[in-house]
């Protein structure tokens, strides 16, 4: 029996539900990066990064290619980068709305 679309979407978003995975995707928006560069940017243990990359790879969100001893990761589709941009826009709008509410609560704006 096929998985309902809403369930597949929920699983997809659960896969994204870790700060390290989100940061990896943000970094890969600029283009493919070797693991050593990801480690420098993330400042985490190699084993932790390896686990998070494995989750993203199993889900098909990133691809890995080997260049000699170097493993390079890239987004599997430009849609992932677009999703990260959309998430940033949504959060900015939500936070702007919260800022307006906070200003109103502080009595800084008439309400």
FENGISUL-V925096 format. One line per field, one symbol per residue. ss: DSSP state (H for helix, E for strand, - for the rest). burial: 1 if it has 16 or more other C-alpha atoms within 10 Angstrom, else 0. Layout:
# FENGISUL-V925096
ss=???
burial=???
This chain:
# FENGISUL-V925096
ss=----HHHHHHHHHHHH--HHHHHHHHHH----EEHHHHHHHH---HHHHHHHHHHHHH---EEEEEE--EEEEEE--HHHHHHHHHHHHHHHHHHHHHHHHHHHH------
burial=000000000000001100011111111110011110011000000000100110111000111100000001111000011001000000000000000000000000000
